[in-house]
Amino acid sequence: MRITVLAAGYLGGCFLAAPPALAAKNPANKLILQVEKKVHDTLPTKDEKLFDQIAWVKDVRTAERLAKQNRRPIVLFTGDGNINTGRC
């Protein structure tokens, strides 16, 4: 159950924690608070998530339509090779 709660907290971007009084009584709760704080501190900031606002599409026709509607350029990326070697 605790793993599910931690995963939901991480994915939802929320900070789940037990009351500080519980942490003082039980060392396990203190560890849980430390882990949850570490997870919360490593979540991406709003500025770091700007990449998610890119209108990713899977085909050129949709990209052209959106580019015309929004008067924006198209960046075409194709993956045909091994990206680890820089050949894509």
C-alpha atoms as one frame of an Amber mdcrd trajectory, in Angstrom:
protein
   0.000   0.000   0.000   2.799   2.461   0.844   4.502   1.909  -2.535   1.253
   2.746  -4.320   0.867   5.933  -2.295   4.465   7.001  -3.016   4.048   6.294
  -6.728   0.775   8.212  -6.867   2.390  11.102  -4.995   5.347  11.172  -7.351
   3.271  10.935 -10.499   0.698  13.409  -9.267   3.357  15.887  -8.218   1.984
  16.134  -4.705   3.802  15.869  -1.402   2.442  13.157   0.846   3.749  13.081
   4.389   2.855  11.813   7.817   2.414  14.361  10.599   5.742  15.339  12.242
   4.546  13.932  15.585   4.459  10.441  14.063   7.975  10.814  12.700   9.341
  11.534  16.180   7.717   8.375  17.605   8.765   5.947  14.885  12.119   6.008
  13.026  10.478   4.321  10.024   8.141   7.295   9.651  11.141   9.633   9.755
  12.701   7.692   6.899   9.445   7.894   4.943   9.370  11.669   5.435  12.970
  11.950   4.246  12.275   9.890   1.128   9.099  11.826   0.314  10.956  15.140
   0.747  13.736  13.912  -1.557  11.159  12.882  -4.190   9.395  16.239  -3.879
  12.686  18.149  -4.187  13.657  16.285  -7.369  10.385  16.854  -9.240  10.833
  19.103 -12.280   9.982  22.771 -11.883   7.470  24.579 -14.061  10.288  26.033
 -16.163  11.832  22.595 -16.618   8.522  21.231 -17.919   8.206  23.714 -20.818
   9.350  20.874 -23.090   5.965  19.223 -22.463   4.179  22.142 -24.157   5.586
  21.258 -27.582   2.840  20.065 -29.915   4.257  16.656 -30.766   2.550  14.940
 -33.700   3.186  11.662 -35.478   2.753  12.667 -39.100   3.796  15.517 -41.386
   0.264  16.414 -42.528  -0.875  17.149 -38.973   2.314  19.135 -38.342   1.733
  21.229 -41.486  -1.879  21.920 -40.522  -0.915  23.002 -37.003   1.988  25.085
 -38.289  -0.315  26.998 -40.647  -2.959  27.515 -37.958  -0.460  28.817 -35.410
   1.963  30.452 -37.839   4.822  28.443 -36.351   7.712  26.519 -37.951   8.007
  22.758 -38.115  10.992  20.859 -36.733  11.204  17.413 -38.249  13.044  14.729
 -36.296  13.452  11.275 -37.720  14.951   8.376 -35.856  16.613   6.061 -38.332
  19.711   4.687 -36.701  21.315   4.597 -33.290  20.812   7.827 -31.338  23.661
   6.884 -28.953  26.174   7.346 -31.745  24.653  10.605 -32.919  23.318   9.052
 -36.118  19.590   9.441 -36.341
